[in-house]
Amino acid sequence: MSVGWYLYAFVDPADAGGLVLPPGIDRTPVQIVRDGAYAAVASEVDTAPFDLTLSDADLTEDGWLAHAVRTHDQVVHAVFNRAPVLPMRFGGLYATRAGLVGLLRTEHAWLVDAFGRIREATEWHVRITEDRLSSAEPGKATAGPVWPCRRRHDRSTSDELWTRMHADLAPHAVRSHQRPAAMGRAYLVRRESERAFIRAAAGLTRLVTGRRLRIEIVGPLPAYHFVDVDSHRFAGFATRSAVGRGRTGR
């Protein structure tokens, strides 16, 4: 078995005391790897499953990949529930613990900037869904995404709604991010602005009254969508975004 180190997130060591974390991807202990002002949240893993291509990987709900993704998110949320956390995307794999320590040293400036954006902020998701209650069989109400819609008229209606919704929500958020298709939009909200954001979100129901639509609000969440690694050399330093996309040698 080839052993490596898997990266879940970064945290300020001053906030890490007393953290109780769930087991990692291979049910090995999740550790706080410290160096200087920041620490990596990581665990040892068997690297073999990461070398599979997507065509060879078990993509079932109970397969290794689904388990690994869920575990990644569980670890991030365990930190998030107790301390500010800089969540990483699934797939960050390092050959050695020393590689993680090297990352903390070489990427110190990036960490300072990233933590400055998310330390006192959380992520909130907003999306429009179709309320199918009136057309569903009794006791079988369902909800499905409205955007993208099947008809041009529906798409136009959805775009109009998003314009009005965003105008109400944006003043209470630091940044926003358009998520893929029916997943809606993510907002980065300062903790002191959360109540105002929630009130504004609750007020959006007036926009869909009589339209058989619902507005769903989910949060607070770790700020996954607002950790900018793609435009930084960190993206190529060690992180892989899917199974089978190479591994750092550091």
KEVODO-172288 format. One record per residue (C-alpha): residue number from 0; z, y, x. Coordinates in nm, 3 decimals. Layout:
+-----+---------+---------+---------+
!   i !       z !       y !       x !
+-----+---------+---------+---------+
! NUM !       Z !       Y !       X !
...
+-----+---------+---------+---------+
This chain:
+-----+---------+---------+---------+
!   i !       z !       y !       x !
+-----+---------+---------+---------+
!   0 !   0.000 !   0.000 !   0.000 !
!   1 !  -0.097 !   0.342 !   0.129 !
!   2 !   0.175 !   0.598 !   0.058 !
!   3 !   0.122 !   0.971 !   0.010 !
!   4 !   0.301 !   1.267 !  -0.144 !
!   5 !   0.214 !   1.394 !  -0.490 !
!   6 !   0.264 !   1.763 !  -0.577 !
!   7 !   0.379 !   1.861 !  -0.927 !
!   8 !   0.484 !   2.223 !  -0.886 !
!   9 !   0.652 !   2.488 !  -0.676 !
!  10 !   0.998 !   2.632 !  -0.734 !
!  11 !   1.235 !   2.881 !  -0.575 !
!  12 !   1.504 !   2.675 !  -0.392 !
!  13 !   1.767 !   2.917 !  -0.523 !
!  14 !   1.678 !   2.800 !  -0.876 !
!  15 !   1.655 !   2.430 !  -0.788 !
!  16 !   2.024 !   2.351 !  -0.761 !
!  17 !   2.138 !   2.111 !  -1.030 !
!  18 !   1.789 !   2.018 !  -1.146 !
!  19 !   1.780 !   1.673 !  -1.307 !
!  20 !   1.425 !   1.545 !  -1.283 !
!  21 !   1.263 !   1.235 !  -1.436 !
!  22 !   1.109 !   0.967 !  -1.213 !
!  23 !   0.771 !   1.044 !  -1.063 !
!  24 !   0.431 !   0.884 !  -1.121 !
!  25 !   0.528 !   0.559 !  -0.948 !
!  26 !   0.885 !   0.587 !  -1.081 !
!  27 !   0.998 !   0.702 !  -0.738 !
!  28 !   1.250 !   0.990 !  -0.716 !
!  29 !   1.108 !   1.339 !  -0.748 !
!  30 !   1.225 !   1.549 !  -0.453 !
!  31 !   1.259 !   1.919 !  -0.376 !
!  32 !   1.081 !   1.969 !  -0.041 !
!  33 !   1.205 !   2.300 !   0.098 !
!  34 !   1.080 !   2.533 !   0.366 !
!  35 !   1.164 !   2.901 !   0.368 !
!  36 !   1.157 !   3.092 !   0.040 !
!  37 !   0.985 !   2.825 !  -0.169 !
!  38 !   0.995 !   2.453 !  -0.233 !
!  39 !   0.749 !   2.187 !  -0.347 !
!  40 !   0.841 !   1.951 !  -0.631 !
!  41 !   0.694 !   1.621 !  -0.514 !
!  42 !   0.732 !   1.244 !  -0.496 !
!  43 !   0.595 !   0.956 !  -0.294 !
!  44 !   0.309 !   0.766 !  -0.458 !
!  45 !   0.072 !   0.480 !  -0.395 !
!  46 !  -0.255 !   0.658 !  -0.316 !
!  47 !  -0.484 !   0.368 !  -0.415 !
!  48 !  -0.522 !   0.460 !  -0.785 !
!  49 !  -0.629 !   0.811 !  -0.686 !
!  50 !  -0.923 !   0.665 !  -0.495 !
!  51 !  -1.080 !   0.514 !  -0.807 !
!  52 !  -1.383 !   0.684 !  -0.957 !
!  53 !  -1.361 !   0.785 !  -1.321 !
!  54 !  -1.598 !   0.500 !  -1.409 !
!  55 !  -1.353 !   0.250 !  -1.256 !
!  56 !  -1.030 !   0.407 !  -1.379 !
!  57 !  -0.843 !   0.281 !  -1.684 !
!  58 !  -0.895 !   0.562 !  -1.934 !
!  59 !  -0.704 !   0.402 !  -2.221 !
!  60 !  -0.402 !   0.571 !  -2.374 !
!  61 !  -0.172 !   0.319 !  -2.205 !
!  62 !  -0.362 !   0.311 !  -1.874 !
!  63 !  -0.249 !   0.436 !  -1.534 !
!  64 !  -0.432 !   0.769 !  -1.555 !
!  65 !  -0.284 !   0.865 !  -1.893 !
!  66 !   0.062 !   0.762 !  -1.769 !
!  67 !   0.018 !   0.968 !  -1.452 !
!  68 !  -0.094 !   1.280 !  -1.641 !
!  69 !   0.197 !   1.251 !  -1.886 !
!  70 !   0.444 !   1.203 !  -1.601 !
!  71 !   0.306 !   1.507 !  -1.421 !
!  72 !   0.364 !   1.719 !  -1.731 !
!  73 !   0.710 !   1.571 !  -1.792 !
!  74 !   0.822 !   1.664 !  -1.440 !
!  75 !   0.682 !   2.017 !  -1.474 !
!  76 !   0.854 !   2.065 !  -1.809 !
!  77 !   1.184 !   1.933 !  -1.672 !
!  78 !   1.177 !   2.210 !  -1.410 !
!  79 !   1.047 !   2.467 !  -1.661 !
!  80 !   1.341 !   2.400 !  -1.893 !
!  81 !   1.586 !   2.505 !  -1.622 !
!  82 !   1.408 !   2.741 !  -1.384 !
!  83 !   1.092 !   2.947 !  -1.321 !
!  84 !   0.819 !   2.706 !  -1.211 !
!  85 !   0.470 !   2.738 !  -1.067 !
!  86 !   0.291 !   2.435 !  -1.217 !
!  87 !   0.006 !   2.268 !  -1.033 !
!  88 !  -0.287 !   2.092 !  -1.192 !
!  89 !  -0.291 !   1.716 !  -1.199 !
!  90 !  -0.408 !   1.548 !  -0.878 !
!  91 !  -0.248 !   1.727 !  -0.581 !
!  92 !  -0.211 !   1.457 !  -0.315 !
!  93 !  -0.092 !   1.492 !   0.047 !
!  94 !  -0.089 !   1.231 !   0.320 !
!  95 !   0.256 !   1.322 !   0.453 !
!  96 !   0.571 !   1.518 !   0.373 !
!  97 !   0.484 !   1.733 !   0.674 !
!  98 !   0.164 !   1.830 !   0.493 !
!  99 !   0.368 !   1.973 !   0.208 !
! 100 !   0.589 !   2.165 !   0.450 !
! 101 !   0.276 !   2.300 !   0.620 !
! 102 !   0.144 !   2.414 !   0.282 !
! 103 !   0.465 !   2.605 !   0.209 !
! 104 !   0.430 !   2.785 !   0.542 !
! 105 !   0.060 !   2.865 !   0.541 !
! 106 !   0.044 !   2.963 !   0.174 !
! 107 !   0.358 !   3.176 !   0.166 !
! 108 !   0.170 !   3.494 !   0.072 !
! 109 !  -0.010 !   3.315 !  -0.213 !
! 110 !   0.320 !   3.178 !  -0.342 !
! 111 !   0.480 !   3.523 !  -0.336 !
! 112 !   0.191 !   3.665 !  -0.540 !
! 113 !   0.178 !   3.373 !  -0.784 !
! 114 !   0.552 !   3.370 !  -0.848 !
! 115 !   0.542 !   3.745 !  -0.898 !
! 116 !   0.308 !   3.691 !  -1.195 !
! 117 !   0.485 !   3.404 !  -1.371 !
! 118 !   0.854 !   3.421 !  -1.269 !
! 119 !   0.968 !   3.596 !  -1.586 !
! 120 !   0.679 !   3.488 !  -1.810 !
! 121 !   0.580 !   3.190 !  -2.024 !
! 122 !   0.254 !   3.062 !  -2.170 !
! 123 !   0.176 !   3.058 !  -2.544 !
! 124 !  -0.120 !   2.891 !  -2.717 !
! 125 !  -0.287 !   3.027 !  -3.028 !
! 126 !  -0.566 !   2.854 !  -3.220 !
! 127 !  -0.733 !   2.853 !  -3.560 !
! 128 !  -0.748 !   2.525 !  -3.752 !
! 129 !  -0.899 !   2.428 !  -4.084 !
! 130 !  -0.647 !   2.362 !  -4.360 !
! 131 !  -0.786 !   2.051 !  -4.529 !
! 132 !  -0.490 !   2.000 !  -4.759 !
! 133 !  -0.682 !   2.091 !  -5.073 !
! 134 !  -0.963 !   1.845 !  -5.001 !
! 135 !  -0.760 !   1.559 !  -4.853 !
! 136 !  -0.640 !   1.257 !  -5.044 !
! 137 !  -0.287 !   1.289 !  -5.180 !
! 138 !  -0.040 !   1.236 !  -4.897 !
! 139 !  -0.314 !   1.244 !  -4.632 !
! 140 !  -0.339 !   1.607 !  -4.533 !
! 141 !  -0.522 !   1.661 !  -4.205 !
! 142 !  -0.606 !   1.954 !  -3.984 !
! 143 !  -0.908 !   1.996 !  -3.760 !
! 144 !  -1.045 !   2.263 !  -3.532 !
! 145 !  -1.246 !   2.542 !  -3.686 !
! 146 !  -1.408 !   2.676 !  -3.371 !
! 147 !  -1.682 !   2.597 !  -3.278 !
! 148 !  -1.789 !   2.572 !  -3.641 !
! 149 !  -2.078 !   2.376 !  -3.784 !
! 150 !  -2.251 !   2.668 !  -3.955 !
! 151 !  -2.352 !   2.999 !  -3.804 !
! 152 !  -2.163 !   3.179 !  -4.081 !
! 153 !  -1.843 !   2.990 !  -3.992 !
! 154 !  -1.883 !   3.075 !  -3.623 !
! 155 !  -1.932 !   3.439 !  -3.709 !
! 156 !  -1.620 !   3.433 !  -3.926 !
! 157 !  -1.420 !   3.268 !  -3.647 !
! 158 !  -1.536 !   3.524 !  -3.390 !
! 159 !  -1.434 !   3.804 !  -3.623 !
! 160 !  -1.090 !   3.650 !  -3.669 !
! 161 !  -1.039 !   3.608 !  -3.294 !
! 162 !  -1.130 !   3.971 !  -3.234 !
! 163 !  -0.869 !   4.088 !  -3.484 !
! 164 !  -0.608 !   3.835 !  -3.369 !
! 165 !  -0.649 !   3.925 !  -3.005 !
! 166 !  -0.614 !   4.295 !  -3.087 !
! 167 !  -0.272 !   4.219 !  -3.239 !
! 168 !  -0.151 !   3.984 !  -2.966 !
! 169 !  -0.285 !   4.136 !  -2.645 !
! 170 !  -0.044 !   4.436 !  -2.637 !
! 171 !   0.247 !   4.191 !  -2.608 !
! 172 !   0.093 !   3.977 !  -2.330 !
! 173 !   0.032 !   4.023 !  -1.959 !
! 174 !  -0.290 !   3.823 !  -1.950 !
! 175 !  -0.495 !   3.593 !  -2.171 !
! 176 !  -0.722 !   3.298 !  -2.106 !
! 177 !  -0.994 !   3.155 !  -2.328 !
! 178 !  -0.938 !   2.780 !  -2.352 !
! 179 !  -1.228 !   2.539 !  -2.418 !
! 180 !  -1.383 !   2.545 !  -2.765 !
! 181 !  -1.136 !   2.460 !  -3.045 !
! 182 !  -0.834 !   2.479 !  -2.814 !
! 183 !  -0.812 !   2.853 !  -2.875 !
! 184 !  -0.658 !   3.108 !  -2.640 !
! 185 !  -0.362 !   3.107 !  -2.402 !
! 186 !  -0.140 !   3.411 !  -2.347 !
! 187 !   0.096 !   3.489 !  -2.062 !
! 188 !   0.398 !   3.664 !  -2.214 !
! 189 !   0.696 !   3.824 !  -2.041 !
! 190 !   1.023 !   3.679 !  -2.162 !
! 191 !   1.140 !   4.020 !  -2.281 !
! 192 !   0.823 !   4.044 !  -2.493 !
! 193 !   0.844 !   3.698 !  -2.652 !
! 194 !   1.007 !   3.817 !  -2.975 !
! 195 !   0.746 !   4.088 !  -3.022 !
! 196 !   0.469 !   3.838 !  -2.949 !
! 197 !   0.613 !   3.590 !  -3.202 !
! 198 !   0.641 !   3.862 !  -3.467 !
! 199 !   0.281 !   3.964 !  -3.404 !
! 200 !   0.168 !   3.600 !  -3.421 !
! 201 !   0.356 !   3.547 !  -3.748 !
! 202 !   0.180 !   3.850 !  -3.891 !
! 203 !  -0.160 !   3.692 !  -3.827 !
! 204 !  -0.126 !   3.478 !  -4.139 !
! 205 !  -0.249 !   3.778 !  -4.341 !
! 206 !  -0.589 !   3.733 !  -4.174 !
! 207 !  -0.642 !   3.381 !  -4.307 !
! 208 !  -0.492 !   3.406 !  -4.655 !
! 209 !  -0.737 !   3.252 !  -4.902 !
! 210 !  -0.967 !   3.120 !  -4.628 !
! 211 !  -0.834 !   2.760 !  -4.605 !
! 212 !  -0.749 !   2.829 !  -4.244 !
! 213 !  -0.427 !   2.805 !  -4.046 !
! 214 !  -0.316 !   2.978 !  -3.728 !
! 215 !  -0.116 !   2.755 !  -3.492 !
! 216 !   0.120 !   2.901 !  -3.230 !
! 217 !   0.269 !   2.680 !  -2.957 !
! 218 !   0.516 !   2.792 !  -2.691 !
! 219 !   0.690 !   2.867 !  -2.469 !
! 220 !   0.511 !   2.653 !  -2.209 !
! 221 !   0.470 !   2.640 !  -1.829 !
! 222 !   0.201 !   2.885 !  -1.719 !
! 223 !  -0.065 !   2.629 !  -1.623 !
! 224 !  -0.357 !   2.855 !  -1.718 !
! 225 !  -0.232 !   3.147 !  -1.511 !
! 226 !  -0.188 !   2.981 !  -1.172 !
! 227 !  -0.503 !   3.093 !  -0.996 !
! 228 !  -0.592 !   2.835 !  -0.733 !
! 229 !  -0.971 !   2.823 !  -0.771 !
! 230 !  -1.033 !   3.160 !  -0.609 !
! 231 !  -0.792 !   3.089 !  -0.324 !
! 232 !  -0.838 !   2.862 !  -0.023 !
! 233 !  -0.543 !   2.659 !  -0.151 !
! 234 !  -0.788 !   2.499 !  -0.397 !
! 235 !  -0.968 !   2.326 !  -0.112 !
! 236 !  -0.658 !   2.272 !   0.098 !
! 237 !  -0.531 !   1.963 !  -0.076 !
! 238 !  -0.567 !   1.961 !  -0.450 !
! 239 !  -0.800 !   1.728 !  -0.629 !
! 240 !  -0.861 !   1.786 !  -0.997 !
! 241 !  -0.956 !   1.432 !  -1.095 !
! 242 !  -0.930 !   1.073 !  -0.980 !
! 243 !  -1.158 !   0.994 !  -0.689 !
! 244 !  -1.214 !   1.346 !  -0.550 !
! 245 !  -1.089 !   1.310 !  -0.196 !
! 246 !  -0.751 !   1.350 !  -0.033 !
! 247 !  -0.609 !   1.585 !   0.223 !
! 248 !  -0.542 !   1.447 !   0.565 !
! 249 !  -0.257 !   1.685 !   0.634 !
+-----+---------+---------+---------+
